[in-house]
């Protein structure tokens, strides 16, 4: 059985390794960026852990920051605004060996739950950038497609999606 909990500072190298496995180089968060997010917004960094014989192993993560922007921007990827009205999801990664089991949806639903119940101040929206093939996944957990994004992170075409909390 998997377990979702906040990522700890001692686990940032594991998160960076998972980013390397799951994203092309131009879309990966650096170790420095991951460390910043974990130190500045620990409540928004979720890890999905699977039990092993003597410990647990990180098999997925979701990383986010708070922002005042209504959509994900390059700035929101590197800056956390603790009183921002919105949550910007920057990374959702599931180890390739553990995909197609609903784990990505579990991580998103956990952040949605926490956003509505435990975060203060309560955010208004959750926003993310999606590649076209992943739009249906996010729609299944309540995100609405807003259209092609002005953000050109990594030189790619992205689509803005929003979830009202």
C-alpha positions in Angstrom: 0.0 0.0 0.0 1.3 3.4 -0.9 1.5 6.4 1.4 1.3 10.1 0.6 3.1 12.6 2.8 5.1 15.8 2.6 8.6 15.6 1.1 11.4 16.2 3.6 14.6 18.1 3.0 16.6 14.9 3.3 14.7 13.5 0.3 15.4 16.2 -2.3 18.0 14.1 -4.1 15.5 11.3 -4.5 13.0 13.9 -6.0 15.7 15.2 -8.4 16.4 11.6 -9.5 12.7 11.0 -10.2 12.6 14.3 -12.2 15.5 13.0 -14.3 13.6 9.7 -15.0 10.3 11.4 -15.8 11.1 14.6 -17.7 13.2 15.6 -20.7 16.2 17.8 -19.7 14.6 21.1 -20.7 11.5 20.4 -18.4 13.2 19.2 -15.3 13.4 21.1 -12.0 17.0 21.5 -10.8 18.1 20.2 -7.5 18.4 23.9 -6.4 14.7 24.5 -7.4 13.5 21.4 -5.7 15.4 22.3 -2.5 13.9 25.8 -2.6 10.3 24.5 -3.0 10.8 22.0 -0.1 12.2 24.6 2.2 9.8 27.5 1.3 6.6 25.6 0.7 6.9 22.2 2.4 3.1 21.9 2.7 2.8 21.8 -1.1 5.4 19.2 -1.8 3.9 15.7 -1.8 5.7 12.4 -2.0 4.2 9.1 -2.9 6.0 6.3 -1.1 5.8 2.5 -1.6 6.9 0.1 1.2 10.1 -2.0 0.7 11.5 -4.6 3.0 13.0 -2.2 5.6 11.9 1.3 4.5 9.9 3.1 1.8 10.8 4.3 -1.7 9.7 7.5 -3.4 7.8 6.4 -6.5 6.0 9.7 -7.2 5.8 13.4 -6.3 3.8 16.5 -6.8 5.5 19.9 -6.4 3.8 23.3 -6.2 4.1 26.8 -5.0 1.7 29.6 -4.1 1.3 32.4 -6.6 -0.7 35.6 -7.2 -0.9 34.7 -10.9 -4.0 33.1 -12.4 -1.8 30.8 -14.4 1.6 29.1 -14.1 4.4 31.5 -15.1 8.1 31.1 -15.3 8.3 33.4 -12.3 5.9 31.1 -10.3 8.2 28.2 -11.0 11.0 29.8 -9.1 9.2 32.0 -6.5 6.8 31.1 -3.7 4.4 33.8 -2.5 3.1 32.4 0.9 0.0 34.6 0.7 -0.7 34.0 -3.0 -4.3 33.3 -3.9 -3.5 30.4 -6.1 -1.5 27.2 -6.1 0.7 26.5 -9.2 1.5 22.8 -9.7 4.9 22.6 -11.3 5.7 18.9 -11.3 3.8 15.7 -11.2 6.0 12.6 -11.6 5.3 8.9 -11.3 8.2 6.4 -11.7 7.8 4.7 -15.1 7.5 1.3 -13.4 4.5 2.5 -11.3 2.5 4.3 -13.9 -1.1 3.6 -15.0 -2.2 2.7 -11.4 -4.0 5.9 -10.6 -1.2 7.3 -8.5 -1.0 10.7 -10.3 -4.7 11.2 -9.6 -4.2 10.2 -5.9 -1.5 12.9 -5.6 -3.7 15.6 -7.2 -6.7 14.6 -5.1 -4.6 14.8 -2.0 -3.5 18.3 -2.8 -7.0 19.3 -3.7 -8.3 18.0 -0.3 -5.5 19.8 1.6 -6.1 23.0 -0.3 -9.7 23.1 0.6 -9.3 21.9 4.2 -5.9 22.6 5.8 -4.1 25.4 3.9 -4.2 28.9 5.3 -5.0 31.3 3.8 -7.3 29.1 1.7 -6.3 29.3 -2.0 -8.9 30.2 -4.6 -7.6 28.1 -7.5 -5.1 25.5 -8.5 -3.4 26.0 -11.9 -1.0 23.9 -14.0 0.6 23.6 -17.4 -0.2 20.5 -19.3 1.0 18.9 -22.5 -1.9 18.1 -24.9 -1.9 14.3 -24.2 -2.2 14.8 -20.5 -5.2 17.2 -20.6 -7.8 14.3 -20.2 -6.0 13.1 -17.0 -6.3 16.5 -15.4 -9.9 16.9 -16.6 -10.8 13.6 -14.8 -9.8 15.3 -11.5 -11.7 18.5 -12.1 -9.4 20.8 -14.0 -10.8 22.9 -16.8 -8.8 23.7 -20.0 -8.3 27.4 -20.4 -6.4 27.2 -23.7 -2.9 27.5 -25.0 -0.5 29.0 -22.5 1.6 32.1 -23.0 4.2 30.3 -20.9 6.8 28.7 -23.1 8.8 26.8 -20.4 11.4 24.5 -22.0 10.5 25.9 -25.5 7.4 23.7 -25.7 3.7 24.3 -26.2 1.7 24.1 -23.0 -2.0 24.4 -22.1 -3.3 26.3 -19.1 -5.6 24.4 -16.8 -7.4 25.5 -13.7 -9.2 23.9 -10.8 -11.5 26.0 -8.5 -11.1 25.1 -4.9 
